[in-house]
């Protein structure tokens, strides 16, 4: 069980709390007066690499340069945080830390991620309050029971031989540090003023400070580097009817780099799940997302993939809630509720290779990674 604590700013003495108690995805996290509510209490979740809110179980996340809370999403680098001394560092880029922008001492000040500089606006006290993290909420998605060994179809009844381990999914990195703070009050609002993919920043909204603390004159512009990648601008329903941005990804094979694909982009259920080269630009029949429970769904039609027995080819269908319809990432495996793993049939490398579920044998054709777009 993980101990619970307040996150108190060294700059102001305020503690972090999501707006409205943080029960809605994308609720802003800001510094406020301490009041003892569960929404001000946090705990480390080492199994997922996240910091979670005791009240809602949502994770600290960065959305449009703003610190927010959101449901856990497997493999999302914006949710990967850890406490190191007096700082909260991103696990993927430890030069990135949580920061009160512009040294703002007000309640409700904007917090985001920035390059480490040693300032008090990046320093936090962790006041432990007793108690432990709620049971069952800080486990890695998955945890399904294993099933008895079964054999691969068409293999003459012989199961795969055991083989050595393979490297896990590689985590994508962040842009290199670039520049300092924008002028106080000059941050673009979410949904406006940010660059489009591949583009630059607008020449307005204030510039970054020069060495020595001075700000440039208006029109100084933003540097081309720094900042976290923006999420895909799509959404899916959350509890209570609200929506929040989802991050889409490919499911790529560690064996050859091809990705999981819905045959011919068929939107109706019953389409085969295949391996194929990535389309350019990205196509929805090759993109996936995880719902609030961490289960994988298609960005094309919100369907899942499923089969009726081990070794049977996977096809799309409406979610049923049955164990064979619940697929999650578990490290570099993709597993279902029956304890079976996603498996490329007979280790084929060709476009159109079919996919089934099968007992995990640590083979390369059972190794996967998420590649976020």
C-alpha distance (Angstrom), angle and dihedral (degrees) to the residues before:
residue distance angle dihedral
X1 . . .
X2 3.79 . .
X3 3.81 121.1 .
X4 3.80 119.5 -117.8
X5 3.79 126.9 -128.4
X6 3.80 147.2 170.0
X7 3.81 118.5 -112.8
X8 3.81 104.5 -136.3
X9 3.80 123.6 -173.3
X10 3.81 116.0 -123.1
X11 3.81 87.5 -152.2
X12 3.81 98.7 56.1
X13 3.81 110.9 3.5
X14 3.81 90.2 -121.6
X15 3.80 119.6 132.7
X16 3.79 129.1 -132.2
X17 3.79 119.8 -102.2
X18 3.82 133.4 160.0
X19 3.78 115.5 -117.7
X20 3.81 113.8 -99.5
X21 3.79 91.1 12.8
X22 3.81 91.6 -63.1
X23 3.78 98.1 -93.3
X24 3.80 92.9 130.0
X25 3.83 119.6 71.5
X26 3.82 113.3 -107.3
X27 3.82 93.8 25.5
X28 3.83 107.1 160.5
X29 3.81 116.6 -113.5
X30 3.81 111.8 -139.5
X31 3.83 139.9 164.4
X32 3.83 113.6 -93.2
X33 3.83 140.2 156.3
X34 3.79 114.7 -71.0
X35 3.81 114.0 -105.0
X36 3.83 105.6 161.2
X37 3.82 97.4 -111.7
X38 3.80 118.9 147.1
X39 3.81 88.1 -119.1
X40 3.84 87.6 70.2
X41 3.80 93.3 51.9
X42 3.81 122.7 90.6
X43 3.78 137.9 -177.3
X44 3.81 138.2 -167.6
X45 3.80 117.3 -109.4
X46 3.83 103.4 -161.4
X47 3.81 93.7 178.6
X48 3.82 90.5 66.1
X49 3.83 100.8 23.2
X50 3.81 92.1 -119.6
X51 3.81 139.4 123.6
X52 3.80 109.7 -131.6
X53 3.78 135.9 -162.4
X54 3.80 114.2 -119.0
X55 3.80 93.6 -143.5
X56 3.80 99.8 51.5
X57 3.85 103.8 12.2
X58 3.82 87.0 -131.1
X59 3.81 118.7 141.6
X60 3.80 131.3 -119.5
X61 3.81 106.6 -100.8
X62 3.81 140.1 167.3
X63 3.81 116.5 -122.6
X64 3.82 120.4 173.0
X65 3.84 89.9 -15.3
X66 3.84 90.8 -56.0
X67 3.80 126.8 114.2
X68 3.83 108.4 -117.9
X69 3.80 139.9 153.7
X70 3.79 121.7 -112.2
X71 3.82 137.8 164.6
X72 3.79 114.5 -82.8
X73 3.80 116.2 -84.6
X74 3.78 117.4 -168.5
X75 3.80 112.9 -117.5
X76 3.82 96.4 5.8
X77 3.84 106.8 145.2
X78 3.82 92.1 -159.3
X79 3.81 88.3 68.1
X80 3.80 97.0 49.5
X81 3.85 107.4 105.5
X82 3.79 137.2 149.1
X83 3.79 137.3 -180.0
X84 3.80 113.9 -114.0
X85 3.83 115.0 177.2
X86 3.83 104.0 -55.7
X87 3.79 95.9 -17.8
X88 3.80 139.0 81.8
X89 3.81 106.6 -138.6
X90 3.77 132.3 -170.3
X91 3.79 110.0 -115.0
X92 3.81 93.1 -142.3
X93 3.83 95.4 48.5
X94 3.79 111.7 18.8
X95 3.80 92.2 -170.3
X96 3.82 85.6 70.2
X97 3.80 114.5 85.0
X98 3.79 137.5 168.4
X99 3.79 109.1 -89.7
X100 3.83 138.3 -177.3
X101 3.79 99.7 -129.4
X102 3.81 118.3 -119.4
X103 3.84 91.8 -1.1
X104 3.80 87.3 -81.9
X105 3.83 109.1 -177.3
X106 3.80 95.8 -168.0
X107 3.78 126.9 110.5
X108 3.79 108.9 -101.5
X109 3.83 93.5 27.7
X110 3.78 116.4 164.6
X111 3.81 116.0 -96.9
X112 3.77 125.6 -167.3
X113 3.80 141.6 139.1
X114 3.79 122.5 -68.3
X115 3.78 142.3 161.6
X116 3.81 113.1 -75.3
X117 3.82 113.5 -98.8
X118 3.82 103.9 157.1
X119 3.82 95.6 -113.6
X120 3.78 124.1 147.0
X121 3.79 88.6 -116.3
X122 3.82 86.0 68.8
X123 3.81 95.7 44.6
X124 3.80 125.8 92.9
X125 3.78 139.0 -177.6
X126 3.80 116.9 -139.6
X127 3.80 106.7 -146.7
X128 3.78 108.5 -166.5
X129 3.78 112.3 -141.8
X130 3.79 102.8 -172.6
X131 3.75 126.8 -107.2
X132 3.76 128.0 77.2
X133 3.76 140.0 -102.3
X134 3.80 114.0 -76.8
X135 3.80 110.6 -89.5
X136 3.79 118.0 -104.3
X137 3.80 95.8 16.4
X138 3.77 99.9 90.0
X139 3.76 102.0 55.0
X140 3.76 127.4 113.5
X141 3.84 111.0 -98.2
X142 3.74 109.3 -98.9
X143 3.76 117.5 36.8
X144 3.78 91.7 156.8
X145 3.80 119.5 164.4
X146 3.78 116.9 -103.2
X147 3.77 121.1 -113.7
X148 3.74 134.3 -143.1
X149 3.80 117.5 -78.3
X150 3.76 116.5 -89.0
X151 3.75 131.4 -174.4
X152 3.76 130.3 -111.4
X153 3.82 114.5 -103.1
X154 3.76 114.8 -106.1
X155 3.78 93.6 13.0
X156 3.77 96.7 108.1
X157 3.77 92.4 -102.2
X158 3.76 95.9 -62.9
X159 3.78 120.6 130.0
X160 3.78 123.5 -136.4
X161 3.80 116.1 -82.9
X162 3.77 116.2 -110.9
X163 3.76 113.5 -103.0
X164 3.76 139.3 -177.6
X165 3.79 125.7 -77.6
X166 3.74 124.2 -86.0
X167 3.77 129.3 -144.0
X168 3.79 116.7 -88.2
X169 3.77 126.5 -116.7
X170 3.75 113.9 -60.9
X171 3.75 114.8 -121.9
X172 3.75 117.5 -129.0
X173 3.77 115.8 -120.4
X174 3.77 135.3 -134.0
X175 3.77 132.2 -110.6
X176 3.77 115.9 -86.9
X177 3.81 117.7 -92.6
X178 3.74 114.2 -82.2
X179 3.79 132.3 -180.0
X180 3.77 133.1 -31.5
X181 3.79 134.5 -94.4
X182 3.75 127.2 -33.6
X183 3.76 117.7 -122.2
X184 3.81 111.8 -73.6
X185 3.77 109.8 -86.4
X186 3.77 91.8 12.3
X187 3.80 100.1 105.2
X188 3.79 116.4 124.4
X189 3.78 113.1 -111.7
X190 3.83 118.3 -115.1
X191 3.76 110.4 -81.0
X192 3.79 94.5 19.2
X193 3.76 136.8 72.0
X194 3.78 96.4 16.9
X195 3.78 121.5 120.0
X196 3.75 122.2 -101.9
X197 3.76 117.0 -121.0
X198 3.78 109.1 -65.6
X199 3.78 92.3 7.6
X200 3.78 135.1 108.7
X201 3.78 134.1 -112.0
X202 3.81 121.2 -87.9
X203 3.77 119.0 -102.3
X204 3.77 95.2 -118.7
X205 3.77 141.6 66.9
X206 3.79 94.5 71.9
X207 3.78 131.9 -62.8
X208 3.77 135.0 -105.9
X209 3.80 123.1 -86.5
X210 3.78 120.8 -95.7
X211 3.83 120.3 -129.9
X212 3.79 108.8 -71.0
X213 3.79 94.6 39.9
X214 3.80 101.6 -81.0
X215 3.79 119.7 136.4
X216 3.79 121.6 -134.8
X217 3.77 121.7 -118.7
X218 3.81 118.9 -88.9
X219 3.76 111.8 -72.6
X220 3.80 93.2 42.3
X221 3.77 90.0 124.5
X222 3.78 133.1 -158.4
X223 3.78 126.5 -69.8
X224 3.77 117.1 -107.7
X225 3.81 92.9 -120.2
X226 3.76 137.2 61.8
X227 3.77 132.5 52.4
X228 3.76 132.3 84.0
X229 3.78 122.9 -77.7
X230 3.79 113.4 -93.7
X231 3.82 117.4 -113.4
X232 3.76 124.3 -116.4
X233 3.79 110.3 -80.8
X234 3.77 96.6 -121.8
X235 3.79 131.2 101.9
X236 3.77 142.5 -158.8
X237 3.81 130.5 -158.5
X238 3.80 117.8 -83.1
X239 3.78 131.3 -166.5
X240 3.79 112.4 -60.4
X241 3.79 93.8 24.5
X242 3.83 96.4 -75.1
X243 3.77 122.6 131.1
X244 3.77 132.6 -141.5
X245 3.76 135.4 -176.1
X246 3.77 116.4 -85.2
X247 3.76 125.6 -153.8
X248 3.78 114.1 -131.9
X249 3.78 123.9 -148.5
X250 3.78 144.6 176.2
X251 3.80 119.9 -116.0
X252 3.80 99.0 -135.0
X253 3.80 126.9 -169.8
X254 3.80 117.6 -122.1
X255 3.80 87.2 -149.2
X256 3.82 98.3 65.8
X257 3.82 110.6 -13.7
X258 3.81 96.2 -110.1
X259 3.79 115.9 136.5
X260 3.80 137.7 -128.3
X261 3.81 109.7 -93.7
X262 3.83 136.5 -175.5
X263 3.80 105.8 -126.5
X264 3.84 112.1 -99.5
X265 3.81 91.2 -17.5
X266 3.81 90.5 -78.7
X267 3.80 108.6 -179.4
X268 3.79 97.2 -164.7
X269 3.79 122.4 81.5
X270 3.79 121.1 -92.6
X271 3.83 97.2 54.8
X272 3.79 116.7 141.5
X273 3.80 120.0 -111.8
X274 3.81 109.7 -129.0
X275 3.80 143.0 169.7
X276 3.82 117.4 -108.6
X277 3.77 143.0 159.4
X278 3.81 113.8 -89.9
X279 3.77 114.7 -90.2
X280 3.80 119.4 -128.8
X281 2.96 116.0 -113.9
X282 3.82 95.3 29.1
X283 3.80 114.4 -93.2
X284 3.80 124.1 -145.9
X285 3.81 92.9 -127.9
X286 3.82 87.6 66.4
X287 3.80 97.5 43.7
X288 3.78 127.5 87.7
X289 3.80 139.4 179.1
X290 3.80 137.5 -166.1
X291 3.79 121.9 -118.3
X292 3.81 125.8 -139.3
X293 3.83 90.1 -76.6
X294 3.80 93.2 50.5
X295 3.82 93.8 -107.2
X296 3.81 118.6 145.4
X297 3.82 119.4 -114.1
X298 3.79 134.4 173.0
X299 3.82 119.5 -100.2
X300 3.81 87.4 -149.7
X301 3.80 98.3 63.1
X302 3.85 109.8 -12.2
X303 3.81 89.5 -109.5
X304 3.79 125.2 137.6
X305 3.81 129.6 -139.0
X306 3.78 120.7 -113.8
X307 3.81 147.0 157.6
X308 3.78 137.1 -166.3
X309 3.80 101.4 -122.6
X310 3.78 143.5 8.5
X311 3.81 112.9 -71.8
X312 3.81 94.1 19.3
X313 3.82 117.3 128.0
X314 3.80 115.2 -97.8
X315 3.82 118.9 -116.8
X316 3.78 134.6 176.4
X317 3.77 122.4 -98.1
X318 3.80 142.1 150.9
X319 3.82 113.8 -75.4
X320 3.79 111.2 -89.5
X321 3.78 102.3 176.7
X322 3.80 90.2 -123.9
X323 3.82 118.7 134.9
X324 3.82 93.3 -107.2
X325 3.80 91.1 56.0
X326 3.81 95.4 52.9
X327 3.81 108.7 86.4
X328 3.79 122.7 172.8
X329 3.77 139.5 168.6
X330 3.79 112.6 -106.2
X331 3.80 106.5 -179.1
X332 3.80 105.1 -59.1
X333 3.80 92.9 -19.5
X334 3.80 129.1 88.1
X335 3.80 106.6 -147.1
X336 3.79 136.9 179.2
X337 3.77 132.3 -144.9
X338 3.81 90.5 -94.4
X339 3.81 90.3 63.3
X340 3.82 95.3 -108.6
X341 3.80 127.5 129.4
X342 3.78 132.8 -131.6
X343 3.82 106.8 -100.0
X344 3.83 133.7 -174.1
X345 3.80 105.3 -129.1
X346 3.82 112.1 -105.8
X347 3.82 91.5 -16.0
X348 3.81 92.0 -80.8
X349 3.80 117.2 179.1
X350 3.81 97.7 -163.6
X351 3.79 127.7 105.8
X352 3.79 107.3 -98.1
X353 3.81 95.7 36.3
X354 3.79 108.2 154.5
X355 3.79 126.2 -124.9
X356 3.78 128.6 -139.9
X357 3.79 138.3 169.6
X358 3.78 117.4 -100.4
X359 3.79 143.2 161.6
X360 3.81 109.1 -77.7
X361 3.80 111.1 -102.2
X362 3.81 98.8 166.7
X363 3.79 90.3 -111.9
X364 3.80 122.0 154.2
X365 3.82 91.0 -116.5
X366 3.82 87.1 61.8
X367 3.83 95.3 52.0
X368 3.81 119.5 98.3
X369 3.77 142.5 172.0
X370 3.80 135.7 -161.9
X371 3.79 115.5 -121.5
X372 3.80 109.5 -167.6
X373 3.79 117.6 -151.2
